Amino acid sequence: MRNPTPRDSDSPSSTRIVGHAPALLRAIEQVPLVAGSEAAVLISGETGTGKELVASAIHSMSTRAAGPFVTVNCGSLAENLLEDEFFGHERGAFTSAQWERSGVIAQAEAGTLFLDELDTLPAKAQVTLLRVLHDKQYRVVGSSQERHANVRFLAATNAPLDQLVQSGKFRADLFYRLCVFSIHLPPLRERNEDIVLLAEHFLAKHCPDERGRMRLTQEAQTLLLAHDWPGNVRELENTIIRGIHLSRSNSVEPEALGLSSQTDQHVQSLQAGARSFKSLKQQAIESFERQYLVRLLDDSRGNVTRAALAAGKERRDFGKLLNKHRLDPKRFRSHLISSK
């Protein structure tokens, strides 16, 4: 994998990080810095922001790049099988142990173990993991010998782990062990300038060769920009995949994206707002023009030549403005005479 750069993807299913939003750049500029360390890294961010991709990038840029990158979903760990999942077992360790089995720590030997959804780790597993982090030692189920854990730990969470520590739902000592370095990935709604860029990236990535080059219509881009993206980059990628296969031509129209009617209403609201802005702006300009012309005619006592000169305009052009606003210079002359 290449080193992550501002133009390189943000989807967990991609090998590159795409984007140039300042919030994203602040996050990924830390990757090469923390990659050179052996210390643990905690990557936070909402679901679908690309936490596993960043973890993979850290591994790929580290001295452990030649070793395995093993991912564990903490929410899928069964509490009664924790030690077996982490440490493995020897043959005959228990009734059904007919063969030796390696745990995830052995599988990640000389490489990186990525603990995804760390906030879902059961209490018992937190204690088990803490011992390994502290001692760098573990014991395979059914064995009497300690083994060295030659593994670097990376973890990810979409929950505010510090708040879980304060509420007693997550061990503080484990949190501080895993949070030596911290990288926070921003949600897609805070990277508005990257939405179309990412969409075009996924369009090129997933478009079948036989379809040729596909593009997003301007209306489709407007719809993408109006969507809130609760599923972040992963949701955007799935939306583009859907758009590719539901499009009848090489142009992806809004209806092919399959986004919610709520987003459609938001787009209509934005468009209505744009029309209102233009309308109000035009009204303000016309109001200014009329007031300005009235003042000039008043000051010049209805003398069009003098008023045009004061406005810095040709007499003919000034006359057109008077006609536009239906202003009769004579009215200003008679008014002034009768007021003497």
C-alpha positions as CSV (number, residue, x, y, z in Angstrom):
1,M,0.0,0.0,0.0
2,R,1.2,3.5,-0.8
3,N,1.7,6.0,1.9
4,P,-1.5,7.9,2.6
5,T,-1.7,11.3,0.9
6,P,-4.4,13.9,0.7
7,R,-5.4,12.5,-2.7
8,D,-5.2,9.0,-1.8
9,S,-9.2,6.8,-0.2
10,D,-11.1,6.9,2.8
11,S,-13.2,3.8,2.5
12,P,-12.3,0.7,4.4
13,S,-12.7,-1.3,1.2
14,S,-10.1,0.8,-0.6
15,T,-6.3,0.9,-0.4
16,R,-6.1,4.7,-0.7
17,I,-7.1,7.8,1.2
18,V,-9.0,10.3,-0.9
19,G,-9.7,13.9,0.3
20,H,-8.2,17.3,0.9
21,A,-10.5,18.7,3.6
22,P,-8.4,20.3,6.4
23,A,-10.1,18.1,9.1
24,L,-9.0,14.9,7.2
25,L,-5.5,16.2,6.5
26,R,-5.0,17.0,10.2
27,A,-5.8,13.4,11.0
28,I,-3.8,11.5,8.3
29,E,-0.7,13.7,8.7
30,Q,-0.2,11.8,12.0
31,V,-0.1,8.4,10.3
32,P,3.6,8.3,9.2
33,L,4.6,9.8,12.6
34,V,2.9,7.2,14.7
35,A,3.8,4.4,12.3
36,G,7.4,4.6,13.4
37,S,6.6,3.8,17.0
38,E,5.7,0.4,18.6
39,A,3.2,2.1,20.9
40,A,-0.5,1.5,20.7
41,V,-2.8,3.8,18.7
42,L,-6.5,4.5,19.3
43,I,-8.4,5.6,16.2
44,S,-11.8,7.2,16.8
45,G,-14.5,8.3,14.5
46,E,-18.1,7.5,13.5
47,T,-19.0,4.3,11.7
48,G,-17.8,4.3,8.1
49,T,-15.2,7.0,8.4
50,G,-12.3,4.7,7.5
51,K,-10.7,3.7,10.8
52,E,-9.6,0.2,9.6
53,L,-8.1,1.8,6.5
54,V,-6.0,4.2,8.7
55,A,-5.0,1.2,10.9
56,S,-3.9,-0.7,7.8
57,A,-1.9,2.4,6.7
58,I,-0.1,2.6,10.0
59,H,0.8,-1.1,9.8
60,S,2.0,-0.8,6.2
61,M,4.3,2.1,7.0
62,S,5.7,0.5,10.1
63,T,8.7,-1.8,10.6
64,R,6.1,-4.6,10.9
65,A,4.8,-4.2,7.4
66,A,6.1,-7.6,6.3
67,G,4.1,-9.3,9.2
68,P,0.4,-10.0,9.3
69,F,-2.3,-7.5,9.9
70,V,-5.1,-9.2,11.9
71,T,-8.4,-7.7,12.6
72,V,-10.7,-8.6,15.5
73,N,-14.2,-7.4,15.9
74,C,-14.5,-7.0,19.7
75,G,-18.3,-7.1,19.6
76,S,-18.2,-10.6,18.1
77,L,-16.1,-12.1,21.0
78,A,-18.1,-14.7,23.0
79,E,-17.3,-14.2,26.7
80,N,-16.9,-17.9,27.4
81,L,-14.4,-18.3,24.6
82,L,-12.3,-15.2,25.2
83,E,-9.1,-16.9,26.1
84,D,-9.4,-19.4,23.3
85,E,-10.0,-16.5,20.8
86,F,-7.0,-14.5,22.1
87,F,-4.6,-17.2,23.0
88,G,-5.7,-20.4,21.2
89,H,-5.6,-23.9,22.6
90,E,-3.5,-27.0,22.5
91,R,-4.9,-30.4,21.4
92,G,-6.7,-32.0,24.2
93,A,-7.1,-28.8,26.2
94,F,-10.8,-29.6,26.5
95,T,-13.2,-32.2,25.3
96,S,-13.8,-30.8,21.8
97,A,-10.2,-29.7,21.3
98,Q,-9.2,-32.3,18.7
99,W,-6.6,-30.1,17.1
100,E,-4.3,-27.3,18.1
101,R,-5.7,-23.8,17.3
102,S,-3.8,-20.5,17.2
103,G,-5.4,-17.5,18.8
104,V,-5.4,-14.0,17.2
105,I,-2.2,-13.0,19.1
106,A,-0.3,-15.9,17.6
107,Q,-1.8,-15.2,14.2
108,A,-0.5,-11.6,14.5
109,E,3.0,-12.6,15.5
110,A,5.6,-10.1,14.3
111,G,2.7,-8.0,12.9
112,T,-0.2,-5.9,14.0
113,L,-3.4,-6.8,15.9
114,F,-6.3,-4.4,15.2
115,L,-9.1,-4.3,17.7
116,D,-12.1,-2.9,16.0
117,E,-15.2,-1.7,18.0
118,L,-13.1,-1.6,21.2
119,D,-16.0,-0.1,23.1
120,T,-17.9,-3.4,22.8
121,L,-15.1,-5.4,24.5
122,P,-16.6,-7.4,27.4
123,A,-15.4,-6.7,30.9
124,K,-13.6,-10.0,31.2
125,A,-11.8,-9.5,27.9
126,Q,-10.7,-6.1,29.1
127,V,-8.8,-7.7,32.0
128,T,-7.4,-10.4,29.7
129,L,-6.1,-7.9,27.2
130,L,-4.7,-5.6,29.9
131,R,-2.4,-8.4,31.1
132,V,-1.0,-9.0,27.6
133,L,-0.4,-5.3,27.1
134,H,1.3,-5.0,30.5
135,D,3.4,-8.2,30.5
136,K,3.7,-8.9,26.8
137,Q,3.1,-12.5,27.9
138,Y,0.3,-15.0,27.4
139,R,-0.5,-18.6,27.9
140,V,-2.2,-20.9,25.3
141,V,-5.2,-22.8,26.8
142,G,-4.0,-26.2,28.0
143,S,-0.3,-25.2,28.1
144,S,1.8,-24.5,31.2
145,Q,4.3,-22.3,29.4
146,E,4.2,-18.5,28.9
147,R,4.7,-17.2,25.4
148,H,6.0,-13.8,24.3
149,A,3.4,-11.6,22.5
150,N,5.4,-10.0,19.7
151,V,2.5,-7.9,18.5
152,R,1.7,-4.2,18.1
153,F,-1.8,-3.2,19.1
154,L,-4.0,-0.8,17.2
155,A,-7.7,-0.1,18.3
156,A,-10.7,1.7,17.0
157,T,-13.9,3.0,18.5
158,N,-17.0,4.9,17.3
159,A,-18.0,5.6,20.9
160,P,-16.6,8.3,23.2
161,L,-14.3,6.0,25.2
162,D,-13.3,8.6,27.7
163,Q,-16.9,9.0,28.7
164,L,-17.3,5.3,29.1
165,V,-14.2,5.3,31.4
166,Q,-15.8,8.0,33.5
167,S,-19.1,6.1,33.8
168,G,-17.2,2.9,34.8
169,K,-18.1,1.0,31.6
170,F,-14.6,0.7,30.3
171,R,-11.4,0.2,32.3
172,A,-9.3,3.4,32.7
173,D,-6.0,1.4,32.8
174,L,-6.8,-0.3,29.5
175,F,-7.9,2.9,27.9
176,Y,-4.6,4.6,28.8
177,R,-2.6,1.6,27.6
178,L,-4.3,1.7,24.2
179,C,-4.4,5.5,23.8
180,V,-0.7,6.3,23.7
181,F,-1.4,7.9,20.3
182,S,-4.9,9.1,19.3
183,I,-6.2,9.8,15.8
184,H,-9.7,11.1,15.2
185,L,-11.3,10.8,11.8
186,P,-13.9,13.5,11.0
187,P,-17.4,12.5,9.7
188,L,-18.2,13.1,6.1
189,R,-20.6,15.9,6.8
190,E,-17.5,17.9,8.1
191,R,-15.7,17.2,4.8
192,N,-18.3,18.6,2.4
193,E,-15.6,19.5,-0.1
194,D,-14.6,15.9,-0.4
195,I,-18.0,14.4,-1.2
196,V,-18.0,14.8,-5.0
197,L,-14.3,13.9,-5.1
198,L,-14.9,10.7,-3.2
199,A,-18.0,10.0,-5.3
200,E,-16.0,10.3,-8.5
201,H,-13.3,8.1,-7.1
202,F,-15.8,5.3,-6.3
203,L,-17.5,5.8,-9.6
204,A,-14.2,5.0,-11.4
205,K,-13.4,2.2,-9.0
206,H,-16.6,0.3,-9.3
207,C,-17.7,1.0,-12.8
208,P,-17.5,-2.1,-15.0
209,D,-15.1,-1.9,-17.9
210,E,-17.9,-2.5,-20.4
211,R,-19.8,0.6,-19.2
212,G,-17.0,2.9,-20.2
213,R,-16.5,6.2,-18.4
214,M,-19.5,7.3,-16.2
215,R,-20.2,10.7,-14.7
216,L,-22.5,12.2,-12.1
217,T,-25.0,14.8,-13.4
218,Q,-25.1,18.2,-11.7
219,E,-28.4,17.3,-10.1
220,A,-26.9,14.1,-8.7
221,Q,-24.0,16.0,-7.3
222,T,-26.4,18.5,-5.7
223,L,-28.2,15.6,-4.1
224,L,-25.0,14.1,-2.7
225,L,-24.0,17.4,-1.2
226,A,-27.4,17.8,0.5
227,H,-27.3,14.4,2.1
228,D,-26.3,14.1,5.8
229,W,-24.3,10.8,5.4
230,P,-24.9,9.1,8.7
231,G,-23.0,6.1,7.4
232,N,-20.2,8.4,6.2
233,V,-17.8,7.2,3.5
234,R,-19.0,3.6,3.5
235,E,-22.5,4.8,2.9
236,L,-21.3,7.1,0.1
237,E,-19.5,4.2,-1.6
238,N,-22.6,2.0,-1.4
239,T,-24.7,4.8,-2.8
240,I,-22.3,5.1,-5.8
241,I,-22.3,1.4,-6.4
242,R,-26.1,1.5,-6.4
243,G,-26.1,4.5,-8.8
244,I,-23.9,2.7,-11.2
245,H,-26.1,-0.4,-11.5
246,L,-29.4,1.5,-11.5
247,S,-28.4,4.0,-14.2
248,R,-29.7,3.4,-17.7
249,S,-26.9,5.4,-19.3
250,N,-23.4,6.6,-18.5
251,S,-24.8,9.6,-16.6
252,V,-25.8,8.9,-13.0
253,E,-29.1,10.7,-12.3
254,P,-30.4,11.5,-8.8
255,E,-33.1,8.8,-8.9
256,A,-30.5,6.1,-9.4
257,L,-28.7,7.0,-6.2
258,G,-31.7,5.9,-4.1
259,L,-31.3,8.5,-1.3
260,S,-34.1,9.3,1.0
261,S,-37.0,11.6,0.2
262,Q,-35.9,13.7,3.1
263,T,-32.8,14.6,1.2
264,D,-34.8,15.4,-1.9
265,Q,-36.9,17.8,0.2
266,H,-33.7,19.4,1.5
267,V,-32.4,19.8,-2.1
268,Q,-35.7,21.5,-3.1
269,S,-35.4,23.7,0.0
270,L,-31.9,24.7,-1.0
271,Q,-33.0,25.4,-4.5
272,A,-36.0,27.5,-3.3
273,G,-33.6,29.3,-0.9
274,A,-31.3,30.1,-3.9
275,R,-34.3,31.4,-5.8
276,S,-35.4,33.5,-2.8
277,F,-31.9,34.9,-2.5
278,K,-31.8,35.9,-6.1
279,S,-35.2,37.5,-5.9
280,L,-34.4,39.4,-2.7
281,K,-31.1,40.6,-4.2
282,Q,-32.9,41.9,-7.3
283,Q,-35.5,43.7,-5.2
284,A,-32.7,45.3,-3.1
285,I,-30.9,46.5,-6.2
286,E,-34.1,47.9,-7.7
287,S,-35.0,49.7,-4.5
288,F,-31.5,51.2,-4.2
289,E,-31.6,52.4,-7.9
290,R,-35.0,54.0,-7.4
291,Q,-34.0,55.8,-4.2
292,Y,-30.8,57.0,-5.7
293,L,-32.5,58.3,-8.8
294,V,-35.2,60.2,-6.8
295,R,-32.5,61.8,-4.7
296,L,-30.5,62.9,-7.8
297,L,-33.7,64.3,-9.4
298,D,-34.6,66.1,-6.3
299,D,-31.1,67.6,-5.9
300,S,-31.0,68.7,-9.6
301,R,-34.7,70.0,-9.5
302,G,-35.6,67.6,-12.3
303,N,-32.8,68.6,-14.6
304,V,-31.9,65.3,-16.3
305,T,-28.6,66.6,-17.7
306,R,-27.3,67.7,-14.2
307,A,-28.6,64.5,-12.6
308,A,-26.9,62.3,-15.2
309,L,-23.6,64.2,-14.7
310,A,-23.8,63.7,-11.0
311,A,-24.4,60.0,-11.5
312,G,-21.4,59.7,-13.9
313,K,-23.6,58.3,-16.6
314,E,-24.5,59.3,-20.2
315,R,-27.7,61.3,-20.5
316,R,-29.2,58.6,-22.7
317,D,-28.4,55.8,-20.3
318,F,-29.6,57.8,-17.4
319,G,-32.9,58.4,-19.3
320,K,-33.3,54.6,-19.7
321,L,-33.0,54.2,-15.9
322,L,-35.7,56.8,-15.3
323,N,-38.0,55.0,-17.8
324,K,-37.3,51.7,-16.1
325,H,-38.4,53.1,-12.7
326,R,-41.2,55.2,-14.3
327,L,-39.8,58.4,-12.9
328,D,-40.9,61.7,-14.5
329,P,-38.4,64.6,-14.1
330,K,-41.2,67.1,-14.5
331,R,-42.8,66.0,-11.3
332,F,-39.7,67.1,-9.4
333,R,-39.7,70.5,-11.1
334,S,-43.3,71.3,-10.3
335,H,-42.9,70.1,-6.7
336,L,-40.0,72.4,-6.2
337,I,-41.7,75.5,-7.7
338,S,-44.9,75.0,-5.6
339,S,-42.8,74.6,-2.4
340,K,-41.1,77.9,-2.7
